[in-house]
Amino acid sequence: MSTRIIIFAKAPVAGLAKTRLIPALGADRAANLARQMLSSTLNASLTADIGPVELCMTPAPNSIEWQDVPLPPGIELRDQGNGDLGCRMARAAHWSLLKNEQVLLIGTDCPQISPPLLRQAAKRLTDHDALLHPTFDGGYALLGLRRFHTSLFDDMPWSTDKVATMTQERISRLGWRCALGERLQDIDEPNDLFWLPSIWARVLRGSTTENNHDVRA
């Protein structure tokens, strides 16, 4: 069964991306981290090989902010469009489910988004209406859907610790079958930098040497 993955991302440029990390990292290093996060998420989504991969972008794909951002072949590019995050997610999910049996909505902030996790999410979603991977800060890193309803996105207090709970409550009120995945760790605030994988942390230090250990710093 084909599953579309839609990745929501801001252009990884200084002053636009990962702004909540700027006090700790500065604008340039925050943008470098955002670029690594985007690359990691795109590669994981393509490697999962479960269906089409779409990058839902802000600003629009033809904007100057994306001009020097390398993107791998094989992804579809789409403008997020106007409105708050809920409006943009709802529009993308609705459009996708008109053409695909199921969709996974993700961002680029979670180091644990991996090919096995995406494959497992797609598999579990086949016998549920929705699937949610909450995050430790109260949001969610992945929302899987086989059905659409605007209530999952309307009047949601985005970027607060109520998002995952309210989403689960709204799914329950719809009478949908919902699978709950493991809790994941987003990298949004300075304190979250403790959880950076080593390869992402080395981007901040300007090193490209790889190893398999996480950095706790």
C-alpha positions in Angstrom: 0.0 0.0 0.0 1.4 3.4 -1.0 1.8 6.0 1.7 2.5 9.6 1.0 5.0 11.3 3.3 4.5 15.1 3.6 7.4 17.0 5.2 6.7 20.5 6.4 9.8 22.7 6.4 10.9 26.3 6.4 13.9 27.3 4.3 17.0 26.7 6.4 18.3 30.3 6.2 19.5 32.5 9.0 16.7 34.4 10.8 13.9 32.2 9.4 14.6 28.6 10.6 14.9 27.4 14.2 14.5 30.8 15.6 13.9 29.5 19.1 17.5 28.2 19.1 19.0 31.5 18.0 19.6 32.7 21.6 21.8 29.6 22.2 23.4 29.1 18.8 23.1 32.4 16.9 21.3 32.7 13.6 23.9 31.2 11.3 24.5 28.0 13.4 20.7 27.6 13.9 20.3 27.7 10.1 23.1 25.2 9.6 21.3 22.8 12.1 18.0 23.3 10.3 19.7 22.4 7.0 21.1 19.2 8.5 17.6 18.4 10.0 16.0 18.9 6.6 18.6 16.7 4.9 18.2 13.9 7.5 14.4 13.9 7.2 14.4 13.9 3.4 16.9 11.0 3.3 15.0 9.0 5.8 11.7 9.5 4.0 13.2 8.5 0.6 15.0 5.5 2.1 11.8 4.3 3.7 10.5 3.7 0.2 6.8 3.5 1.2 5.4 5.9 -1.4 5.8 9.5 -2.7 7.7 12.0 -0.7 6.5 15.6 -0.8 8.3 18.6 0.7 5.7 21.2 1.7 7.8 24.4 1.7 7.7 27.9 3.1 8.4 30.2 1.5 7.3 28.8 -2.0 9.8 26.5 -3.8 10.8 29.1 -6.3 11.7 31.7 -3.6 15.3 32.9 -3.3 15.5 31.4 0.2 15.6 27.9 -1.4 18.0 28.8 -4.2 21.1 27.4 -2.5 19.5 24.6 -0.6 20.5 21.2 -2.1 17.5 18.9 -2.4 17.7 15.2 -3.4 16.0 14.0 -6.6 12.8 12.1 -6.3 10.8 14.5 -4.1 7.7 16.5 -5.0 7.8 20.2 -4.1 4.8 22.2 -3.0 4.1 25.6 -1.5 2.6 25.5 2.0 0.5 28.5 1.2 -1.2 30.9 3.5 -2.8 30.5 6.9 -1.6 29.3 10.3 0.1 25.9 10.7 -3.2 24.1 11.1 -4.6 25.6 7.9 -1.5 24.6 6.0 -1.5 21.1 7.4 -5.2 20.6 6.8 -4.9 21.7 3.2 -2.0 19.4 2.5 -3.6 16.4 4.3 -6.9 16.9 2.5 -5.3 17.1 -0.9 -3.2 14.1 -0.3 -6.0 11.8 0.9 -8.0 12.6 -2.3 -5.2 10.8 -4.2 -3.6 8.5 -1.6 -4.9 5.8 0.8 -2.9 7.2 3.7 -0.5 10.0 4.6 2.2 10.6 7.1 2.6 14.3 8.2 6.0 15.1 9.7 8.3 18.1 10.3 12.1 18.2 10.3 12.8 18.6 14.0 12.9 15.0 15.2 16.2 13.1 15.0 14.3 9.8 15.6 12.4 10.0 12.3 14.1 7.0 10.5 13.2 4.6 7.7 12.2 1.8 10.1 10.0 4.2 12.1 8.3 5.5 9.0 7.7 2.0 7.6 6.3 0.8 10.9 4.0 3.9 11.1 2.7 3.1 7.6 2.1 -0.5 8.4 0.3 0.3 11.7 -1.9 2.9 9.9 -3.3 0.3 7.5 -5.8 -0.9 10.2 -6.3 2.4 12.0 -7.9 5.7 11.0 -5.1 7.7 12.5 -1.7 7.3 14.1 0.2 9.7 16.4 3.8 9.9 17.6 3.7 12.4 20.5 6.8 14.3 21.6 8.1 14.9 25.1 7.2 18.6 24.9 3.5 17.8 24.4 3.4 18.2 20.6 3.7 15.5 18.0 6.4 14.5 15.5 4.2 12.4 13.2 0.5 12.3 12.4 -0.7 9.5 10.2 -4.1 9.7 8.6 -6.4 7.5 6.5 -9.3 9.8 6.9 -9.6 13.6 7.0 -11.4 15.9 9.3 -10.7 19.6 9.7 -11.2 19.5 13.5 -7.8 17.9 13.9 -6.2 21.2 12.7 -8.6 24.0 13.5 -8.1 26.3 16.5 -5.2 24.2 17.8 -2.7 26.0 20.2 0.4 25.1 18.1 3.8 25.1 19.8 2.2 24.4 23.2 2.2 21.3 25.4 -1.5 20.7 24.7 -1.3 19.8 21.0 -0.9 16.0 21.2 -3.5 15.6 24.0 -6.1 17.8 22.2 -5.4 15.9 18.9 -6.0 12.6 20.6 -9.2 13.9 22.2 -10.5 15.2 18.9 -9.7 11.9 17.2 -11.6 10.1 19.9 -14.6 12.3 19.5 -14.7 11.4 15.8 -15.0 7.8 16.8 -11.8 6.9 14.9 -9.4 4.1 15.6 -6.1 5.7 16.7 -2.7 4.0 17.1 -0.3 5.6 19.5 3.4 5.4 18.7 6.3 5.8 21.0 7.1 9.3 22.4 9.8 11.1 20.5 12.2 14.0 21.1 12.0 17.2 19.1 14.8 19.7 18.9 13.0 23.1 19.3 14.4 24.8 22.4 17.9 25.4 23.7 17.5 22.7 26.4 16.7 20.2 23.6 20.2 20.5 22.2 21.2 17.9 24.8 19.5 15.3 22.6 21.2 16.1 19.4 22.7 13.1 17.6 26.4 13.3 17.1 26.2 14.0 13.4 23.9 16.9 13.9 26.0 18.3 16.8 29.1 18.2 14.6 27.4 20.5 12.1 27.4 23.1 14.8 31.1 22.6 15.5 32.0 22.6 11.8 33.2 18.9 11.8 32.1 16.2 9.3 33.8 13.2 10.9 31.3 10.5 11.6 30.8 8.1 14.4 27.9 6.2 15.9 27.8 7.9 19.3 25.3 10.6 20.5 26.6 13.8 21.9 25.1 15.0 25.1 26.1 18.7 25.3 
